């Protein structure tokens, strides 16, 4: 490579198992205050690719144990029927900011929140969780 060339680092690689047609694509940054629980449980119509810019994110998808994603690390979620239970700030003394690139199936909402009834119905699909952080 010539001197001064950009340096690329692969953060994540996913091969989608379905055709999205001509999706709408939206890129957003989300900033969470210390200990913010983030958005309520929701789902996306298409996949989401993310990158934590600063801080630490508690990330939990349906059927997977929650995990902490730190600044400089990437994540993804498949979308569709998979519930995104939490994307909370893991820090009590600092902000967490992340980038999300969301692909929306044409004619469907980018993000849909679960009703209280659906949250109750799907609780059994969550992986075991550590004790609450309070």
Secondary structure, DSSP 4 states (H G I P E B T S, - for coil): --TT------------SS---S-EEEEEEEEE-TT---SPSEEESS-EEEEEEESEEEEEETTS--EEEETT-EEEE--TT--EEEEEE--SSS-EEEEEEEEE-TTS-SEEEPPHHHHHHHGGGSPP-PPP--
